[in-house]
């Protein structure tokens, strides 16, 4: 089935695309035999980069609006969080070399000779986000910052100097969206949010924010595989680690089973762990 808007009647409208709605011929996702869903939590490096760059774009847009009444050209969507170096230790380790946060892409640094403190704004925004979302990360001691944002090209920045009701687009892009979430998607998202909730952290303070969940549904059976960083200052030895991990696993299993209607639902945490291997056999971190 395909539905097309009324025929285009003028050259002005000729630049606009019609709306097309097509039917997708496939087995609904919930009825398919296999479904795999992944969620990277708030402390995962990928999530950190995306969230910080989004906040930088928002902060920069607000600064542009305050100064000039409209948003200036910028592309703030590329970042790198390079690993630091730590010494893990039961009872609390130390950071030997801080992480490196690199900001990339382009921004408008001045308008008609009026400078905008883009670099300072980017770093300040990142520090605020880290302080708000990661309990054990000190934005000043544990992270270094490298701003590699450059000025936008003349052809793109000029768009924002042109008169008219609307600015022209500075890029071509396509967006994909869908709704509603499947039951598997819902429980994976809910579980990550639960593990990183204030109430969970109060009950299990040794769990960090770096969480990744892989949900696999085979028919009516669901398995969640969770990678969950533990913080070494709360753990005195290997035995305590496995004891607390078992308690966390029991709690998360209860949370999941109370919210799904699958034939079976199982949560497995840090499946690479192996007793007797010491620090090499457990998922222990300094900053979580």
N, C-alpha and C positions, 0 to 999 in steps of 0.2 A: 504494500500500500504506500502511495506517495501523494502528499498533499502540497500544492504549490500556492503561494500567495497570488493575489490578483496580478495580472500582467503589469509590467512596469510601463508607466504611461508618459514619462518625461525623461529628458536627458539628465535632469538633476537626480531623479530616482534611479537612473540606470547604473549609478555607482554602488547601489545597495543590493545585497544579495537577498533572494527570496528565502522563506523559511521552508525547509523540507523535513518531513517526518516520515521515516521509513520503519517498517516492521522488521524486527530481528528474529530470524528463524533459527532457534536453537533450544536445547533443553534448559529450562530455568536453572540457575545456579544451585538453588537449594535442592534440586532433584538430581543433580549430577553426582556421580560416585565419589569424586575426589575434589576437595577444595583446600587450598593452602593460603594462609594469611599471615603476614608478618607485621609487627609493630615495634618500632624503635622508640624507647622511652625518652623522657626529658633529659636524662644524663648521657645518652648515647652521643658520640661525636657528631654523627650526621644530623641528629635533632638539634644539637647545640648550634651548629653552623647555620642551619636553616632559620632557627628561631632568632638568633642574634642578628642576622642580616635582615630579616623581616623587621625587627625592632629598629634597626638603624635606618631603614627606608622610611618607616613611619615617623621617626624623630626628625629626619632630614626634611621630609615633606611638611611637617608642622613648622619647621624653621623657615622654609621657603614661603609658606602661606602667611606666616606672621610678618615677614619682611616685604613680600611682593604681591600678596593677594592670590597667588596661584603657585602650583608646584612647578619647579624647574626640572629640566632634563636630568635624569639619573638612572643608572642600572645598578642596583645594589642587591646582587643575588649570588655572588660567588665568594666562597670562603674556604679556608683550610685550617684545621686544628691539628697541628703537628704534635706528636707525643713528646712528653717530657721524660724524665727519668726519676724513679723512686727506689727506695730501699724498703721493702716490706719487712715487717717484724711483728711478731705476736705482741700485743699490748700497745702497738703504735709505731709505725715506721716514719720515714721522712721523705720529703721531696728534695732530690738532689739537683735536678734541672727542671725549671718550669716548662709548661706547655707553651706553644707559640700559636697565637691566633692571627691569621693573615686575612686581611680584608682586600677583596679584589673588585675590579670593574671600574665604572665611571660615575662621575658626579659633576654638578655645576659648582665651581669653586668661587666664582664671583659674577656679579651682574652689574654691568656698567661701572666697573671699578670698585664696587662694594664687595669686600671679601667675606666669605662664609667659612667659619671654622669647621670644615667637614671632618678633618682628621680627628680633632679633639672630640667632636660630637660622636663619631663612630666608636672611639675607645671608651668614652664615658658611658655610652649606651650599653656596650658589651659588659662593662664592669657592673652596671646596675642589674643586668639580666643574670649574670653569674651569681651575684650576691643573693638575689631573690630566689633562685631556683636550685642551686647546688649547695647543700648545707656545709660541706667540708672544704670547699674551694675558696681560697682567699684571692680575690681578683687582682690584688696588688703583688702578692708574693708567689702565687702559683701559676700565673699566666703572664707571658710577654705579648706585646702587641706590635704588629707590623702592618701599617696602612699602605696598601698599594693601589688605592683608588686614583684614577687619573681624570683629567678634564675630558669632557665629552667632545666629540667632533663638532666642527662648526656647522656642518649640514644638519645635525640633529638638534643642537642647542638653538639654532635659528628658528626652529619651529615654534618655540615658546615666545618669540618676539613678534610673531605675526598677529595681525588683528583678526577679529572674527568671533563668532559665538563659540566655536569649537576649535580646539587644536587638532592638527592632523596627526595621524598615528606615526610614531617613530620606528615602528617595527611591524612585522607580520607575525601572527601567532595563532595557534589553535588550542582550544581548551577541551578537556574531556571530563565529564562528570556523570555520576549515576546515583540512583537512590531507589529503594532504601538499602541500608546495610543488611547483609545476610546475618543469620544467627551466629555464624562462626566469626564474622567480622565484628559483630557487636561484643561478643564475649572476650575476644582478644583485646579490643580497645578498653573495655571495662576493667579487665584484669590488670593491664598496665597502669591505668589510672588509680586503681585500688592499691597496687604495690607502691606507687609513688604518692599516695595520699598522706596527709598529716597524721591521721589516726593510725595508719599502718606503721609509719616511721616511729610513732610514739611507742607502739607495741614491740616493734623490731628495729631499734635504732641502729643495729649493726648492718642493716641493708642499705646499700647506696642507691643513687638515682640512675645509674647506668643499667638499664633493663632492656632486654630484647626478647620478644615473645614470637615464637613460630607456632601457629595453630594449624593442625592438619586434621581434616574431617574425612574419614573414609566411611561412606554410607551414613550410618547413624552413630558412629563412634568418633569421639573427639579426643585428640591428644594435644596438650600445650607443652611445648618445650621452652623453658625459661632460662635465659642467662642473666643472673642477678649478682652484681658485685657486692661482696661483703667488705666491711671496713675493718682493717686490722686492729685498730685501737680498742675495739670491743671484744676481740677474740684472744684468749690467753693460750690456747693450744689447739691441736688438731681435733681432739676429742670434743671440745666445746663447739668448734666449728660445725662438725657433723650433727651434734645435738641440736644446735640452733637452726641449722638448715632443715632438719627433719620437722621442727616445729613450724617453720615458715611454710614448708611444703604442705603440711597438714592443713594449715590455715587457708592457704590459697586454694587447695583442693576443695575445701568446704565452701569457700566463696563461689567457685565456679559451679560446683554441683547444685548449689541452691538456686542457680540462675539459668540453667539450660535444661532442655528436655530431650537430650540425646539418650540413646540406649546406654552409653557409657561416656564418662568424661574423666580424664586423668591429666594431672599436672606433674611434670618432672623438672626439677630445678638443678642447674649446673651438672649436667650429665657426664662431663669429663672428669669430675672429681674421682679420686681413688685413694682409699685409706692406705696409710703406710708410706705415702710418697712425700710426706711433710709439706712444705710450702709449695712444692711443685705439683702437688696433687689436689689443690683446693683453689677456688676463685676468690682470692683475697687481694684487696687493694688498699692504698693509703687514703685516697680521696673519694672513693665510692663511685 
